Amino acid sequence: MYQDLLLEKKDGVALLQVNRPKALNTLNDAVLDQLLHAFELLALDREVRVVVLTGAGGKAFVAGADIAEMRSFDVEQALAFSRKGQQLVHLIGKIPKPVIAAVNGFALGGGLELAMACDFAFASEKAKVGLPEVTLGIMPGFGGTQSMARLIGRSRANELIFSGRLIGAAEAKNWGLFCDVFPAEGLMAGVMETAAQIAGNARLGVAHAKDAVKSGLDMSLAEGMGYEALHFASLFATKDQKEGMTAFVEKRKPAFVGA
């Protein structure tokens, strides 16, 4: 279906892989288009409850944007490329199901920006991450200057962005970029265990929680609390709320229907 992506679906979990291993899964304009299309379809696919995003080949998650393509951009082309990358980042944040990054190797530049756009990320102990754009005469353009400061704080974000240095998986975890780090051979098993746990929960509860967290980050605390209360209350009009609470009282596993 896609020239540069692999997509598998099983038991409510979609595994989406960027499949350009010879180019370390770098992002060019065509790959961005394919990712946008894939996430738009996954957002609407009722069989999919969780998306896992990773890179094929074992060496890289996504080792940045394709420099061979970018080096000839003029200002107008660069602006269009940045906006397309930001459109993808925005889409990943808005689809009503969790997106988990499985960072199995290099996640540099646009690759790290893609991982940070996901709801959370796990990494292989072999992962190396950073925003090295300043070493190429440019700066992050897919949201990195905004998302990294929100995730790890202004000072650490500035140091990484201004220096362009790379850090390992353990340091990235300590700073809050990764939830956990696994041995390379155990990464996908660990990610899929968490994905399966999420897929077994109420689809609407998870979707509303994702929106409340994401949207609340752009609100004051008082506004965010009000927004959360509205989401919380709206779920009491769903079949899954009745089923989940009834199953708890009856000491059985709930059978959620996504409605």
C-alpha positions in Angstrom: 0.0 0.0 0.0 2.9 2.4 0.8 6.3 2.6 -0.9 8.2 3.6 2.3 6.0 2.4 5.1 5.0 -1.0 6.5 1.7 -1.4 8.3 0.4 -4.4 10.3 -2.7 -4.6 12.4 -3.4 -7.2 15.1 -5.7 -7.3 18.2 -6.4 -3.6 18.1 -2.8 -2.5 17.7 -1.4 -1.1 14.5 2.4 -1.3 13.9 3.5 1.4 11.5 7.2 1.3 10.4 9.1 3.8 8.3 10.8 1.5 5.8 13.8 3.2 4.3 16.5 1.2 6.2 19.3 2.0 3.6 18.7 5.7 4.2 18.3 5.2 8.0 14.5 5.9 7.5 15.1 9.5 6.9 12.1 11.7 6.1 11.7 13.2 2.6 8.6 14.9 1.2 7.1 11.6 -0.1 7.6 9.9 3.3 5.8 12.7 5.0 2.9 12.4 2.6 2.7 8.7 3.2 2.8 9.2 7.0 0.1 11.8 6.8 -2.1 9.5 4.8 -1.5 6.5 7.1 -2.3 8.4 10.3 -5.5 9.9 8.7 -6.7 6.4 7.9 -5.6 5.0 11.3 -7.6 7.7 13.0 -10.7 6.5 11.4 -10.1 2.8 11.6 -12.3 1.4 14.4 -10.3 -1.8 14.5 -7.3 0.1 15.7 -7.1 1.3 19.3 -3.4 1.9 19.6 -0.7 2.8 17.1 3.0 1.9 17.5 5.4 3.9 15.4 9.0 2.6 14.7 11.6 2.3 12.1 12.6 -0.7 10.0 16.0 -2.2 9.9 17.1 -2.0 13.5 19.6 0.9 13.1 17.3 3.9 13.2 13.9 5.0 14.2 14.2 8.0 11.9 17.6 9.5 11.5 16.2 13.0 10.6 15.1 14.6 7.4 16.6 13.6 4.1 19.5 16.1 3.8 20.2 15.1 0.2 16.7 16.4 -0.7 16.8 19.4 1.6 20.1 20.9 0.6 18.7 22.4 -2.6 15.6 23.9 -1.0 14.9 27.6 -1.4 13.1 29.5 1.3 9.6 28.8 0.0 10.3 25.0 -0.3 11.8 25.0 3.2 8.7 26.7 4.6 6.4 24.1 2.9 8.5 21.2 4.2 8.5 22.6 7.7 4.8 23.1 7.6 4.2 19.6 6.3 6.3 18.1 9.1 4.4 20.2 11.7 1.1 19.1 10.1 2.2 15.5 10.8 3.2 16.3 14.4 -0.2 18.0 14.9 -2.1 15.0 13.4 -0.3 12.5 15.7 -1.3 14.6 18.7 -4.9 14.9 17.6 -5.9 11.4 16.5 -8.3 9.9 19.1 -6.0 7.0 20.0 -2.6 6.7 21.7 0.5 6.7 19.5 3.6 5.0 21.1 7.1 5.6 19.7 9.4 2.6 19.7 12.8 4.2 19.3 15.1 1.4 18.2 18.1 3.4 17.1 18.9 6.9 15.9 16.2 9.4 16.4 17.7 12.6 15.1 16.3 16.0 14.1 12.9 15.3 12.5 13.0 11.7 13.8 13.2 12.9 17.4 10.5 15.5 16.7 8.4 12.7 15.4 9.0 10.6 18.6 8.2 13.6 20.8 4.9 14.1 18.9 3.8 10.6 20.0 1.9 10.3 23.3 4.9 8.6 24.9 8.0 6.7 23.8 10.1 3.6 24.7 13.6 3.1 23.6 16.2 0.5 22.9 19.4 0.8 25.0 21.1 1.4 21.6 19.1 4.5 20.9 20.8 7.8 20.2 18.8 11.0 20.1 19.3 14.7 19.5 18.4 17.8 17.4 21.6 18.4 15.5 20.2 20.9 12.9 22.5 23.7 14.0 25.5 21.6 12.9 24.0 21.8 9.4 23.4 25.5 9.4 19.7 25.4 10.2 17.4 24.7 13.2 14.6 22.3 14.1 11.6 22.8 11.9 9.1 20.1 12.9 8.2 21.5 16.3 11.4 20.6 18.1 11.9 24.1 19.6 8.5 23.9 21.1 8.0 20.3 22.1 11.4 19.6 23.7 11.1 22.6 26.1 7.7 21.4 27.2 9.0 17.9 27.7 12.3 18.4 29.5 12.4 22.1 30.4 13.8 25.2 28.8 17.4 25.0 30.0 18.0 21.4 29.0 16.2 21.9 25.7 18.3 24.9 24.9 21.5 23.1 25.7 20.7 20.2 23.4 19.3 22.4 20.6 22.1 25.0 20.7 24.9 22.4 20.9 23.5 19.8 18.5 24.9 17.0 20.7 23.5 13.5 20.8 22.6 11.7 24.0 22.1 8.0 24.8 18.9 6.3 25.8 19.6 6.2 29.5 20.2 10.0 29.7 17.2 10.7 27.5 15.1 8.6 29.9 16.4 10.5 32.9 15.4 13.7 31.3 11.9 12.5 30.5 12.1 11.9 26.8 11.5 8.1 27.3 9.3 6.2 29.7 11.5 3.2 29.7 14.6 1.7 28.1 14.8 -2.0 27.0 17.5 -4.3 25.8 17.5 -4.0 22.0 16.0 -7.5 21.5 13.3 -6.8 24.1 12.1 -3.4 22.9 9.1 -4.5 20.7 7.9 -7.0 23.3 7.9 -4.3 26.0 6.1 -1.8 23.7 3.5 -4.3 22.6 2.8 -5.4 26.2 1.9 -1.8 27.0 0.0 -1.3 23.7 -2.1 -4.5 24.4 -2.9 -3.2 27.9 -4.2 0.1 26.5 -6.1 -1.7 23.7 -8.0 -3.6 26.3 -9.3 -0.4 27.9 -12.4 1.6 27.0 -11.7 3.2 23.6 -13.7 6.4 24.4 -12.2 6.8 27.9 -8.7 6.6 26.4 -9.6 9.0 23.6 -11.1 11.6 25.9 -8.2 11.3 28.3 -5.7 11.9 25.5 -7.5 15.1 24.4 -7.8 16.4 28.0 -4.0 16.0 28.5 -3.0 17.4 25.1 -5.4 20.3 25.1 -4.9 21.1 28.8 -1.2 21.8 28.2 -2.2 24.9 26.3 -4.6 26.1 29.0 -4.4 27.5 32.5 -4.8 25.0 35.3 -8.3 26.3 36.0 -9.3 26.0 32.3 -7.8 22.6 32.1 -9.7 21.4 35.2 -12.9 22.6 33.7 -12.1 20.9 30.4 -11.4 17.7 32.2 -14.7 17.8 34.1 -16.6 18.2 30.8 -14.8 15.2 29.3 -15.4 13.1 32.5 -19.1 13.9 32.6 -19.7 13.2 28.9 -18.4 9.6 29.3 -21.4 8.9 31.6 -23.6 8.9 28.5 -21.7 5.9 27.0 -22.4 2.2 27.0 -18.8 1.6 28.0 -19.2 3.5 31.3 -22.2 1.4 32.3 -20.4 -1.8 31.2 -17.1 -0.9 32.9 -18.7 0.0 36.3 -21.2 -2.9 36.2 -18.3 -5.4 35.4 -16.4 -4.0 38.4 -19.3 -4.5 40.8 -19.9 -7.9 39.4 -16.2 -8.8 39.6 -15.8 -9.7 35.9 -13.8 -8.5 32.9 -15.7 -5.7 31.0 -16.7 -6.2 27.4 -16.2 -2.7 25.9 -17.9 -1.9 22.6 -16.5 1.6 21.9 -19.8 3.4 22.3 
